[in-house]
Each structure stands twice: as C-alpha cells, then as structure tokens.
Amino acid sequence: MEVLNRMAYLILEDPFITAAELSQKLGYSEEKTIYYWLSKAHYQGLQAFKRAVVGGRFRLPAHAARENHSHYGRLPLVGGFSQDGKPIVTKETLSGSLAANVLGRLAWRYHGPVQGPVQSGDLLLLSPLQDNDPAKWILVGSPKLPTVLLRVASGSDICYIHPDTYESVNVESEKYRIVQILRNLF
C-alpha cells in the first residue's frame, strides 16, 4: 500500500497534519480519499492511523533521505569526493543546535597534512562556492586528498593560492566555501 506509506512519511514530518493537508500533498481533490485508503487498511480513522505511525506500530519500508541543504538542524556528512569534485554523501548527519545555526550545507572531516588554517581531524562545514562569494578559504574537491586554498579576489579577477607554496593554482573541479572549522582540542 504505497499510499499509506506516503501518508505515514507525511505524518512523521508533521504529526498534526489534517486529512485536507494530506489529500493536497498526495494530489487528491477531496479528503474523503484519505479516509477511503484508511478504511481499506482497516483503520478507524485518521487519528488511529496517526497513533499507529507515531507509536511505531505501522512499519515503514526503508527510505533513503535526501537533503539538498540543511533542514531541521542536520547537515549531511561527506565521505569523500568523486572524480569531478562532487561530494559523496554518507547516511550520517551532523545534528544539533550548531548545525542549525551555520550557513554550511554539508560537513566533511579532513584527514591530511596541515593546509592553511586546517589541521588533520578538523570538521569542515562547507557550502558550494558562488561566483560573488566573499570567501577567503575554500576546499577543492578531489578523490585523493581535497585541497585547501586561499581565494584572493581583486575586482572581477579571482585567483587561488596554495597556502604552503604561495603558488597560484588553476582550479577545474568543484569548489566549496569553508564556512566554519570545528577542531577537537582533546
């Protein structure tokens, strides 16, 4: 019963959802369609179904969550980067008030040599770099070891400098703004 599964996911997102809101989100013109599906599954109404869903008595099939950006105080954790620099998102998320209060879209744990302000073990909160972004420190995605670079903008000219060698670097792959660096001091 795919309809009941979709209804259950909507109820988990908002336990106070009404039959009218459910029918609208599911694309039905009338809310009596919701009650039709509930009676077909032998539920005595919407409240009984909500109690079953929220109480865990209605079993949902596995569902992979996808978040394009931070929702509900969670940031997706990146396991690495693909050949073109795109992030490879894991099933884990960074949650809590910190994740809800930053501009980052994803988080990645850096394991490599010191590069500029970034040390091994630092958790980097990242967001995609925009052309007019005032970011100073960026991360360039790479499957082997992503690189931290200093971004210098002068008018419309932008160059990227390696923090150890001070050489200009030509960047072709995906770039991310380092929004925040979280360092464990213990």
N, C-alpha and C positions, 0 to 999 in steps of 0.2 A: 504494500500500500504506500506508494510513493507520496501521495497527497498527505497522508498522516505524518510521514517523516518530515516533509517540508513544513507542515503545521507545527510539529514538535520543535524544529530548529527555531522557528519564529517565536514560539513560546519561551524557549530558553533565552533568547535575546531580550525578550520583554514579557515577563510573566503576567503583566497586567493588560496584555493585548486583548482587544474585543473581537467578537465574531465579524463585525463590519470591517475592522482593520485587517483581519486575517483574509477575508474574502477579497479585499482590494489588493493586498500584497500577492495573493495567489492568482489574481487575474479573473476572479469570478464577479459577475454583476450583482449577485444577491448573496446575503449572508446565510440564507437557508441552505445553500450548497454546502457550507461548512457543517451544518447540523446533519445533512444527508450523509456525509462521509463519516461523521462521528457515530451515527446510529448504525451504519453499515458495519462498523467495527465494534459494535455493542457497547458504546459509551453512553451514559445517561446525560449527556450534555457537555458543553464546553468546560465548565468548572471541573467536572470529573476527569476529563482528559488532561486539563492543566495540572491537576493534582497528581495524576499518573506520570506525567512528563517530569515535573519538578521533583517528585518523590523518587524518580528512578525506576518506576515500575513499567514504564513504556521504554523498551530497549530500542535505541537508535543504532543504525548501522554506522560503521566508521566513516568519518567525514573529514577530509583534509581541509583545514582552514587556510585561507589565503588572505593576507593583509597587504595592501599596496603601501600603506603607511600606518603609522601608529594609531591604534584605536584602543580605547578602554585602558590606557596606561600600559600597553605592551609593545615592545619593539622586537621584530624578528631577528634572530641571531644568524649570522652568516657563517657558513662552514669554510668557505673559500671563494675563489673567483674562477670563472670559466675562461677560455682562451681569449674571448673578446672583452674581458673585464667585467662581465655581468656577475652579480652576486649569486652564489649558490646558497639558498636559504635552507636552514635546518628546520626541524619540527619544534625546536626550543624557542622560547621567547624570554626577553628581559622584561620583568614586570615590576610594578611598584610605583610609588609617587615620583621617583626620579625619572622613570621612563615617560611618565605622563607630562612632565614639566620641561622637556627638552624639545628642540626642533629636529632632532635626528629621526631618520626613517628606518634605520637598521643599526645593529650593533655587531662588532667583529673584534675578536681577541687577537691581538698582534703577538706573534712569536717570531722574533728575529733580532738582528743587531739593533743597537740604538740608532735611530734616524731622526735627527732634529729633536723635537720635544718628546718623541715617542720611544718608550722602552719596552723590552720584552715583557709580556704579561699584561700590558695595558689593554683595557677595554675601550675601543674607539666607537663613539656614537657618530654615525655618518648620515649624510643626506646627499642626493645627487647634486653635482655642481652645475649651477646655471651660468650662462654667459656673463651676466651682470652681477654675479655673486661677489661680495667683498671679502671672501675667504682668503686667509693668508696661508694656512696649511691644508694640504689636500692629500688624498690617498689615491694612487693609481692602481686599479685592479689588475692582478696578474695571477695566473695559476700557480706559479712557483712561489714567489715572495712579493706581495704587493709593496709598492714603494711610496714612501712619504716624501713629498716635495713642497718647496716653498713657492707660492704663487705670487708673482710680482706684476702689478698692473699699473701702467702709465698711460692714461687716456684710453685709447682703444687698443693699445699694444699690451699683450699678455705674454709673459714668459714663465717657464717653470725651472727652478733651480734645485739641484740636488744639495741637501744640507751638509753633506760631508765633503764633497769635492768642489762645491760652488760653481759647477759647470751647468750650462744651460742644457735642458733635456727636452727632446722632441717627444710629445705625448700623443699617442694614437688611440689607446684604449680608454675605457670608461673611467671617469674621474669622480671622486666623492669628496665633499667638503667634510673636514673633521670638525664636528660641532662641539664635541667635548671629549676629554681624555679622562678615564677613570683608572686610577692607579691604586693597587692594593699595597699598603705600606708595611704589611706584616710578612 
